[in-house]
Amino acid sequence: MTEHPTSHEGRQPLAARPQERARPRQQEAPPGAAAAAIPGPSPVPGTARGPVPNAVPNPAPGAAADAAAPVADTQTVTRREGDRLRFVGAATRRIARGIDLDEIVLGLCRASVPTFSDAILVYLRDPLPVGDERPVNPFVLRLRRTDRLRLADEESEGGQEGERLRLSFTDAQAGLLPAADLCEIRTGGALAEVLRGVRPVFGDSAAARVALPELLGAGRTVPTGHRAILAPLRGRRRVIGAAVFLRGTDRPPFEANDLLVAAQLATHTALGIDKAVLYGREAYIADELQRTMLPDSLPQPTGVRLASRYLPAAETARVGGDWYDAIPLPGSRVALVVGDVMGHSMTSAAIMGQLRTTAQTLAGLDLPPQEVLHHLDEQAQRLGSDRMATCLYAVYDPVAHRITIANAGHPPPVLLHLGGRAEVLRVPPGAPIGVGGVDFEAVELDAPAGATLLLYTDGLVESRIRDVWTGIEILRERLAATAQLTGPDHSPPLEALCDDVLDMLGPGDRDDDIALLAARFDGIAPSDVAYWFLEPEDAAPGRARRLARRALSRWGLDDLSDEVELLVSEVVTNAVRYAERPVTLRLLRTDILRCEVGDDSPQLPRQRRARETDEGGRGLFLVNRLARRWGATRLSTGKVVWFEMATP
């Protein structure tokens, strides 16, 4: 429950104030003096629903001095009804300003207390149904929020701010009774009937006298008389909660027209809650869609370190068409991909997901970068004539220290060298994916150790206040300035570099989604690579064992010789059996030992359980048991079977 002072939006100037409520009554108010309060008692019976034209009775003989009294009463009622309408307008506007569930419920409480009631309880269904789904759980109401007027003697009381106080009702017989936090609605019970009726009811009505104790808890009551209103909260399709408005005994009781006010407040609140729940579900779906279409984590390929960032265009548009990816390839290579589908909607995200999946499949075939873009262009045309996207596809080889890049209408990458020089790479721009009939061109560039390649989408460098090339120049200068801070012999930390790049965005620079992928090239030194060609003959496995033993001895890894020789022999034997051209054998030493055997046969090996009478079929079983990891990848020229061993 939130306690607060009595200055709230929607409160009318003549509403009852705490100071007036705390002041002892010395004399009765003159007739009509309380008529302007929201709401106040009807001074003339039968006029609670508003002024009745021509309802002034004829004055009796000798009563000319009292002839103006009915006219004054009619004006008072008219003024009170006008105040009531203004209050409803202000209160509903405040409720409508809320976007999420808590804001809407808070708006109802702050608009109601103290102008309309001294206290309020808001119960909501737990869990709240979403859209058209049919709840299957028992009908349970949970106390979502309470609010009450702070009395004059409570203003000076200290207390931890934000502490949740339990609302209490004052009754001459019952004393102080806190409300229950949870209520399960019994089918056919009094509370269920009131909620089904939708209309607000007074607390002392026959139905509410039984329903309110059921809602508040056993043995709990409310002030007697028309000092409580129970208002069901009905959304678009079903009742989703209830609100209880209460007034103290030192304030005029509720009138009949106040039921209409409570109905307006309850209706606007329930519809707002419905929309907030739907918005929350859509935001959840958007977050899940974006999360599943972007990599949960980046791989850790040999010879390169990776970092990434993704920022949606806005909180209300969390799904977009930007994506990034890092795909390990045979030969310790890695494909670096960044792309941008037009727009930032569900449709853009769906197209992005299809293009990303296509790119991963094409990367698994080890196609050249320009061929990957060509197939992505064909896929985009199959998805529709207006499916346009930009994409940059790069393949880094840590052994050769080279990178091959193909571009399809995407902003060029920036290469930050070890000495601090930032360079915008000259890459043929190409046409966007989806244009059709366009050839893509790839370029091969040096990728020196210690350098950092930055791939990004245009949301990072382009906005309403600057064009893309101005933004690229600002990015280049920002990278160079960041590198200067770490000195010429050290590269800036990768994660901190990504954060620093995003810090260059100003308040008005966020017009589009941003995807960022940074790759730090460590490479593999030539002294840590051993490479041989083996003729496809029976003597190849024995030669492979000897070559592997010599390389391990040179690297000081003699402890791995027995296991590595056994696994190399098994993999090479399998390759020689089907190969027609020379078999390749390569050993790579980094923080692990990696062995790769390639041949020209496209058939991938599959592990199977050998029978007791079989002479073969146990090689991959040994590889699976002894190696840290292993796998096989199909290439355009054959396949590569690899395994990794942990180094001592």
C-alpha positions in Angstrom: 0.0 0.0 0.0 1.3 3.5 -0.8 0.6 6.3 1.6 0.7 9.8 0.2 -0.3 13.4 0.8 -3.6 14.7 -0.4 -2.4 16.6 -3.5 -3.3 14.4 -6.4 -4.3 15.0 -10.0 -8.0 15.0 -10.5 -8.8 16.2 -7.0 -11.5 19.0 -7.0 -10.9 22.2 -5.1 -13.8 21.5 -2.7 -12.9 17.9 -1.9 -12.6 16.9 1.8 -9.1 17.7 3.2 -7.4 15.8 6.0 -7.2 18.9 8.1 -11.0 19.4 7.8 -11.6 15.7 8.6 -9.4 15.8 11.7 -11.1 18.9 13.0 -13.8 18.1 15.6 -17.3 19.0 14.5 -18.8 21.8 16.6 -21.9 22.6 14.6 -23.8 21.3 11.7 -22.9 22.8 8.3 -25.4 25.2 6.8 -27.7 23.7 4.2 -26.0 23.2 0.8 -22.5 23.9 2.1 -21.1 20.4 1.4 -22.8 20.1 -2.0 -19.7 20.8 -4.0 -17.6 18.0 -2.6 -16.9 15.0 -4.9 -19.0 13.2 -4.2 -21.4 14.6 -1.6 -24.8 13.6 -0.3 -27.8 14.7 -2.2 -29.3 17.6 -0.1 -32.8 16.9 -1.5 -34.2 13.4 -1.7 -34.8 12.3 -5.2 -32.2 14.6 -6.8 -29.2 12.3 -6.7 -29.3 11.6 -10.4 -29.1 15.3 -11.3 -31.3 18.4 -11.6 -34.9 17.8 -12.6 -36.2 20.7 -14.7 -39.4 22.4 -13.5 -39.3 20.5 -10.3 -39.5 23.5 -8.0 -42.7 23.2 -5.9 -45.2 26.1 -5.5 -44.5 27.9 -2.3 -47.2 27.6 0.4 -49.0 30.6 1.6 -46.9 32.6 3.9 -43.6 30.8 2.8 -42.4 33.4 0.3 -39.1 33.7 2.2 -38.3 30.0 1.4 -39.1 30.1 -2.3 -35.4 30.4 -3.3 -34.4 27.2 -1.5 -35.4 24.6 -4.2 -33.6 26.8 -6.8 -30.5 26.8 -4.7 -30.7 23.1 -4.2 -31.0 22.5 -8.0 -27.9 24.7 -8.7 -26.0 22.8 -6.0 -26.8 19.5 -7.6 -25.9 20.8 -11.0 -22.6 22.0 -9.8 -21.9 18.7 -8.0 -22.6 16.7 -11.1 -20.3 19.0 -13.2 -17.6 18.4 -10.6 -18.2 14.7 -10.8 -17.9 14.7 -14.6 -14.6 16.7 -14.5 -13.2 14.3 -11.9 -14.1 11.3 -14.1 -12.4 13.0 -17.1 -9.2 13.7 -15.2 -9.1 10.3 -13.6 -9.6 8.3 -16.8 -6.9 10.4 -18.5 -4.5 9.6 -15.7 -5.3 5.9 -15.9 -4.9 5.9 -19.7 -1.4 7.4 -19.5 -0.1 4.1 -18.0 1.6 1.7 -20.3 2.5 -1.3 -18.1 0.4 -3.0 -15.5 1.8 -1.2 -12.4 1.4 2.2 -14.0 -2.3 1.7 -14.7 -3.1 0.3 -11.3 -1.1 3.2 -9.7 -3.0 5.7 -11.8 -6.3 4.3 -10.5 -5.2 4.5 -6.9 -3.8 8.0 -7.2 -6.8 9.3 -9.1 -9.3 7.8 -6.6 -7.6 8.7 -3.3 -8.5 11.1 -1.7 -10.8 12.8 -4.3 -13.2 10.0 -4.6 -12.5 7.7 -1.7 -10.3 7.5 1.4 -8.9 4.1 0.6 -8.9 1.7 -2.3 -8.0 -2.0 -2.8 -7.2 -3.4 -6.2 -7.4 -7.2 -6.7 -6.3 -8.8 -10.0 -6.6 -12.3 -11.3 -3.5 -14.5 -10.7 -2.3 -15.3 -13.3 -3.8 -12.7 -15.6 -5.2 -14.2 -18.8 -3.6 -12.9 -22.0 -5.8 -12.1 -25.1 -8.2 -14.8 -26.0 -6.6 -17.6 -24.0 -9.0 -19.4 -21.6 -7.7 -19.7 -18.1 -7.5 -23.3 -16.8 -6.4 -22.6 -13.2 -8.8 -21.8 -10.4 -10.2 -18.3 -10.3 -7.9 -16.6 -7.8 -7.7 -12.9 -7.0 -4.5 -11.4 -5.5 -4.2 -8.1 -3.8 -2.2 -6.1 -6.3 -2.1 -2.7 -4.7 -3.7 -0.7 -1.8 -3.7 3.0 -1.2 -5.2 5.2 1.6 -5.4 8.7 2.8 -2.7 9.7 5.2 -4.2 11.3 8.3 -2.9 14.4 9.9 -1.4 12.6 12.9 0.5 10.2 10.5 2.3 13.0 8.7 4.9 13.2 11.4 5.5 9.5 11.8 8.8 8.3 10.4 9.2 5.1 8.5 11.3 3.5 5.8 10.3 4.9 2.4 8.8 2.3 0.2 7.7 0.1 3.1 4.5 -1.7 2.2 1.8 -1.0 4.7 -1.3 -3.1 5.1 -4.5 -1.2 4.7 -6.9 -1.3 7.7 -10.6 -0.5 7.9 -12.0 1.3 10.9 -15.3 0.1 12.1 -17.0 0.8 15.5 -17.5 -2.9 16.2 -14.8 -4.6 14.2 -11.8 -2.4 15.1 -8.7 -2.6 12.8 -8.9 -5.4 10.3 -6.3 -5.9 7.5 -7.3 -7.2 4.1 -6.3 -10.6 2.9 -3.7 -10.9 0.1 -5.3 -13.8 -1.7 -8.8 -14.9 -2.4 -10.0 -18.0 -4.3 -13.4 -17.4 -6.0 -15.9 -20.2 -5.2 -18.1 -21.1 -8.1 -21.7 -20.1 -7.3 -20.6 -18.0 -4.3 -21.7 -14.5 -3.5 -18.5 -12.9 -4.8 -18.6 -14.8 -8.0 -22.2 -13.6 -8.6 -21.2 -9.9 -8.0 -18.2 -10.3 -10.4 -20.4 -11.9 -13.0 -22.9 -9.0 -12.7 -20.1 -6.6 -13.7 -21.9 -3.6 -12.2 -20.5 -1.9 -9.0 -22.6 -2.4 -5.9 -22.7 -0.6 -2.5 -20.9 -2.4 0.4 -24.2 -2.6 2.4 -26.2 -4.2 -0.4 -27.4 -7.7 0.1 -24.9 -9.2 -2.3 -21.9 -7.2 -1.2 -22.5 -7.9 2.5 -21.6 -11.6 1.8 -19.2 -10.9 -1.1 -16.9 -8.4 0.7 -16.0 -10.7 3.6 -15.2 -13.4 1.1 -12.9 -11.1 -0.8 -11.2 -9.5 2.2 -11.0 -12.7 4.3 -13.0 -14.4 7.0 -14.2 -12.1 9.7 -13.2 -8.9 8.0 -15.8 -6.2 7.5 -16.0 -2.7 6.1 -17.6 0.5 7.5 -21.4 0.3 7.6 -23.7 2.3 5.3 -22.9 3.5 1.8 -19.2 3.8 2.6 -17.9 1.0 0.3 -18.3 0.2 -3.3 -17.3 -3.1 -4.8 -16.5 -2.7 -8.5 -15.7 -5.7 -10.8 -12.9 -5.1 -13.3 -14.0 -6.5 -16.6 -11.7 -6.6 -19.6 -12.6 -7.2 -23.2 -13.8 -10.8 -22.6 -13.8 -11.6 -18.9 -13.6 -10.3 -15.3 -9.9 -9.8 -14.4 -10.2 -8.4 -11.0 -12.1 -6.1 -8.5 -11.7 -2.7 -6.9 -13.0 -1.7 -3.5 -13.5 2.0 -2.8 -14.0 3.0 0.9 -14.8 6.2 2.8 -14.5 6.9 6.5 -17.3 7.8 8.8 -16.3 11.5 8.9 -17.0 11.9 5.2 -20.3 12.0 3.3 -21.3 8.5 2.1 -21.4 7.4 -1.5 -24.4 8.3 -3.6 -26.2 6.5 -6.4 -24.3 8.5 -9.0 -21.1 7.4 -7.5 -21.7 3.9 -8.8 -21.5 5.3 -12.3 -18.2 7.0 -11.4 -16.9 3.7 -10.0 -18.0 1.9 -13.1 -16.1 4.4 -15.3 -13.0 4.0 -13.3 -13.2 0.2 -13.3 -13.9 0.0 -17.0 -11.0 2.2 -18.0 -8.7 0.4 -15.6 -9.7 -3.1 -16.8 -9.3 -2.2 -20.5 -5.9 -0.6 -19.8 -4.8 -3.7 -17.9 -5.9 -5.9 -20.9 -3.8 -3.8 -23.2 -0.9 -3.8 -20.9 -0.9 -7.6 -20.6 -1.1 -7.9 -24.4 1.7 -5.4 -24.8 3.8 -7.3 -22.3 3.2 -10.6 -24.2 4.1 -9.0 -27.5 7.3 -7.5 -25.9 8.1 -11.0 -24.5 7.6 -12.6 -27.9 9.7 -9.9 -29.6 12.5 -10.5 -27.1 12.4 -14.2 -27.5 12.3 -14.0 -31.3 15.3 -11.7 -31.3 17.2 -13.8 -28.8 16.6 -17.0 -30.7 17.6 -15.4 -34.1 20.9 -14.1 -32.7 23.6 -16.3 -31.4 23.4 -17.0 -27.6 27.2 -17.0 -27.4 30.0 -16.6 -29.9 32.3 -19.6 -30.7 35.9 -19.6 -29.6 37.8 -20.6 -32.8 41.5 -21.0 -32.9 43.5 -17.9 -33.6 40.8 -15.3 -33.2 38.8 -13.6 -30.3 35.3 -12.3 -30.8 32.9 -9.8 -29.2 29.5 -8.6 -30.2 26.8 -6.1 -29.4 23.2 -5.7 -30.4 20.9 -2.7 -29.7 17.3 -2.4 -30.9 16.1 0.8 -32.4 13.8 1.5 -29.4 12.2 -0.2 -26.4 8.9 -0.3 -28.4 10.6 -1.9 -31.5 12.8 -4.5 -30.0 12.8 -6.8 -33.1 14.7 -5.8 -36.2 16.4 -7.1 -39.3 20.0 -6.7 -38.1 22.1 -9.8 -37.4 25.7 -11.0 -36.9 27.2 -14.4 -36.8 30.5 -16.2 -36.4 30.7 -19.7 -38.0 33.7 -22.1 -37.5 35.0 -23.5 -40.8 37.4 -26.4 -41.6 41.1 -25.7 -41.3 40.6 -23.5 -38.2 39.1 -20.8 -40.3 36.1 -18.7 -39.2 33.3 -17.0 -41.2 32.3 -13.5 -39.9 28.9 -12.3 -41.1 26.9 -9.2 -40.5 23.7 -8.2 -42.3 20.8 -5.8 -42.2 17.2 -6.5 -43.5 15.1 -3.4 -44.3 12.9 -2.3 -41.4 12.7 -3.3 -37.8 9.4 -5.3 -37.6 8.4 -8.9 -37.1 8.5 -9.4 -40.9 12.1 -8.1 -41.0 13.1 -10.4 -38.2 11.5 -13.4 -39.9 13.4 -12.7 -43.1 16.5 -12.1 -41.2 16.1 -15.5 -39.5 15.8 -17.2 -42.9 18.8 -15.4 -44.4 20.9 -16.2 -41.3 20.0 -19.9 -41.5 20.8 -19.9 -45.2 24.2 -18.3 -44.6 25.0 -20.9 -41.9 24.1 -23.7 -44.3 26.2 -22.2 -47.1 29.1 -21.7 -44.7 28.9 -25.4 -43.8 29.5 -26.2 -47.5 32.7 -24.1 -47.4 31.7 -22.0 -50.4 33.7 -18.9 -51.3 32.3 -15.6 -49.8 31.1 -14.4 -53.2 29.2 -17.6 -53.8 27.5 -17.4 -50.4 26.2 -13.9 -51.3 25.0 -15.1 -54.6 22.9 -17.9 -53.0 21.6 -15.5 -50.4 20.5 -13.2 -53.2 18.6 -16.0 -54.8 17.0 -16.9 -51.5 15.9 -13.3 -50.9 14.2 -13.3 -54.3 12.4 -16.5 -53.5 11.0 -14.8 -50.3 9.5 -11.9 -52.3 10.2 -9.1 -54.7 10.6 -6.5 -52.0 12.9 -8.5 -49.6 16.1 -6.4 -49.6 19.1 -6.7 -47.3 22.7 -5.8 -47.1 25.3 -8.3 -46.0 29.1 -8.6 -45.5 30.7 -12.0 -45.5 34.3 -12.5 -44.5 36.5 -15.6 -44.0 39.6 -15.4 -41.7 42.4 -17.9 -42.0 44.6 -17.8 -38.9 47.3 -19.9 -40.5 47.7 -17.8 -43.6 47.0 -14.6 -41.7 44.6 -13.6 -44.6 41.0 -12.6 -44.8 38.7 -12.8 -47.8 35.7 -10.4 -47.9 32.7 -10.1 -50.1 30.2 -7.3 -49.8 26.5 -6.9 -50.8 25.7 -3.2 -50.3 26.9 -3.1 -46.7 29.0 -0.4 -45.0 32.7 -1.3 -45.3 34.6 -2.8 -42.3 37.2 -1.0 -40.3 40.5 -2.6 -39.5 42.3 -1.3 -36.4 46.0 -2.1 -36.6 48.2 -2.9 -33.6 50.0 0.5 -33.7 46.7 2.4 -33.5 46.0 3.1 -37.1 42.4 2.6 -38.1 41.8 1.8 -41.8 38.5 1.7 -43.7 39.0 -1.4 -45.9 38.5 -1.0 -49.7 35.9 -3.6 -50.5 33.8 -3.6 -53.6 30.4 -2.4 -52.4 28.2 -4.7 -54.6 24.4 -4.5 -54.8 22.1 -5.4 -51.9 20.8 -8.9 -51.6 17.5 -9.3 -53.3 18.2 -7.1 -56.4 19.0 -10.2 -58.5 21.2 -10.6 -61.5 24.3 -9.1 -59.9 27.7 -10.6 -59.6 29.5 -10.3 -56.3 33.3 -9.8 -56.0 35.6 -11.0 -53.2 38.9 -9.5 -52.2 41.7 -11.1 -50.2 43.6 -8.9 -47.7 46.3 -9.2 -45.0 45.1 -9.8 -41.5 48.1 -9.1 -39.3 48.3 -10.5 -35.8 47.0 -8.1 -33.2 44.7 -6.3 -35.6 41.0 -5.9 -34.9 38.3 -6.1 -37.6 35.1 -4.3 -36.9 31.9 -5.3 -38.7 28.7 -3.2 -38.1 25.4 -2.2 -39.5 24.5 1.2 -40.7 22.6 2.1 -37.5 26.0 2.7 -35.9 27.2 5.3 -38.4 24.1 6.8 -40.0 21.3 8.9 -38.5 19.1 11.8 -39.3 21.8 14.3 -38.4 24.7 12.7 -40.4 25.3 10.6 -43.5 26.9 7.2 -43.5 30.4 8.3 -44.6 30.5 11.0 -42.0 29.6 8.4 -39.4 32.3 6.0 -40.7 34.9 8.7 -40.4 33.8 9.4 -36.8 34.0 5.7 -36.1 37.5 5.5 -37.6 38.7 8.4 -35.5 37.1 6.9 -32.4 38.9 3.6 -32.8 42.2 5.3 -33.4 41.7 7.5 -30.3 40.9 4.4 -28.2 43.9 2.5 -29.4 46.2 5.4 -28.5 45.2 4.9 -24.8 46.7 1.4 -24.7 49.9 2.2 -26.4 51.5 1.1 -29.7 52.4 -2.4 -28.4 49.0 -3.5 -27.0 45.6 -3.8 -28.5 42.7 -2.4 -26.5 40.5 -4.9 -24.7 37.9 -6.3 -27.0 34.8 -5.9 -24.8 35.8 -2.4 -23.7 36.4 -1.5 -27.3 32.9 -2.4 -28.2 31.5 -0.4 -25.4 33.6 2.6 -26.3 32.3 2.4 -29.9 28.7 2.5 -28.8 29.4 5.4 -26.5 30.0 7.6 -29.6 26.2 7.5 -30.2 24.5 10.7 -29.0 20.9 11.1 -27.8 19.6 11.8 -31.4 21.8 9.1 -33.2 19.6 6.1 -32.6 17.4 5.7 -35.6 17.9 2.1 -36.5 19.0 -1.2 -35.0 22.7 -1.7 -34.4 24.6 -5.0 -34.8 28.4 -5.0 -34.0 30.9 -7.8 -34.4 34.6 -7.3 -33.5 37.3 -9.9 -34.3 40.8 -9.7 -32.8 43.3 -11.6 -35.0 45.8 -13.6 -33.0 46.7 -16.0 -35.8 48.7 -19.1 -35.5 52.5 -18.8 -35.9 54.2 -20.9 -38.7 56.3 -22.7 -36.1 53.0 -24.1 -34.5 51.8 -25.6 -37.8 52.9 -28.9 -39.3 51.5 -29.8 -42.8 52.0 -32.8 -45.1 50.6 -34.5 -48.2 50.2 -38.3 -48.0 49.7 -40.5 -51.1 46.6 -42.7 -50.8 48.5 -46.0 -50.3 48.8 -48.7 -47.6 52.0 -47.1 -46.2 50.3 -43.8 -45.5 49.1 -44.6 -41.9 52.6 -45.6 -40.8 54.1 -42.5 -42.4 51.5 -40.3 -40.7 52.4 -41.8 -37.3 56.1 -41.1 -37.7 55.4 -37.5 -38.9 53.1 -36.8 -36.0 55.6 -38.2 -33.5 58.4 -35.9 -34.8 56.2 -32.8 -34.7 55.1 -33.6 -31.1 58.7 -34.1 -30.0 59.6 -30.8 -31.5 56.8 -29.1 -29.6 57.6 -30.8 -26.3 54.4 -32.8 -26.4 55.9 -36.3 -26.1 53.3 -37.2 -23.5 50.6 -37.1 -26.2 52.5 -39.2 -28.7 50.9 -42.6 -28.0 47.3 -41.3 -28.2 47.8 -39.0 -31.1 49.6 -41.6 -33.1 46.8 -44.1 -32.6 44.1 -41.6 -33.6 46.0 -40.2 -36.6 46.5 -43.8 -37.8 42.8 -44.5 -37.6 41.7 -41.3 -39.3 44.3 -41.6 -42.1 43.4 -45.2 -42.7 39.8 -44.3 -43.2 40.7 -41.5 -45.6 43.1 -43.6 -47.7 40.4 -46.2 -48.1 38.2 -43.9 -50.1 40.6 -41.2 -51.4 41.8 -41.0 -55.0 44.1 -38.0 -54.6 46.7 -37.2 -51.9 45.5 -37.0 -48.4 46.4 -33.9 -46.3 47.5 -34.1 -42.7 47.9 -30.9 -40.5 48.7 -30.5 -36.9 48.1 -27.1 -35.1 49.4 -26.2 -31.7 47.7 -23.5 -29.7 46.2 -23.9 -26.3 45.1 -27.3 -27.6 46.4 -29.7 -30.2 44.3 -30.0 -33.3 44.7 -32.6 -36.0 43.0 -32.3 -39.4 42.9 -35.0 -42.1 41.4 -34.1 -45.5 40.6 -36.2 -48.6 38.6 -35.8 -51.8 35.7 -38.2 -50.8 32.5 -36.3 -49.9 31.1 -39.1 -47.8 31.2 -38.2 -44.1 32.2 -40.9 -41.6 29.6 -42.0 -39.1 30.3 -43.6 -35.8 28.7 -47.0 -35.4 28.8 -50.0 -33.1 30.9 -52.7 -34.6 29.9 -56.3 -34.2 32.2 -58.9 -32.7 32.8 -60.5 -36.1 33.6 -57.2 -37.9 37.3 -56.5 -38.6 36.8 -52.7 -38.8 34.4 -50.0 -37.6 36.2 -49.3 -34.3 38.4 -46.4 -35.4 35.8 -43.6 -34.8 34.9 -45.3 -31.5 38.5 -44.8 -30.3 38.5 -41.2 -31.6 35.3 -40.4 -29.7 36.7 -42.0 -26.5 40.2 -40.5 -26.5 39.8 -37.1 -28.2 38.5 -34.0 -26.4 36.3 -33.1 -29.4 36.1 -34.4 -33.0 34.0 -33.8 -36.1 33.8 -34.0 -39.9 33.0 -31.2 -42.4 32.1 -31.6 -46.0 33.9 -29.3 -48.4 33.4 -28.5 -52.1 36.4 -30.6 -52.8 35.8 -33.4 -50.3 35.8 -33.4 -46.5 38.0 -32.8 -43.4 37.9 -35.0 -40.3 39.4 -33.4 -37.2 40.0 -34.0 -33.6 41.4 -32.0 -30.6 43.5 -33.0 -27.7 44.1 -31.1 -24.5 47.7 -30.1 -24.0 49.5 -30.7 -20.7 
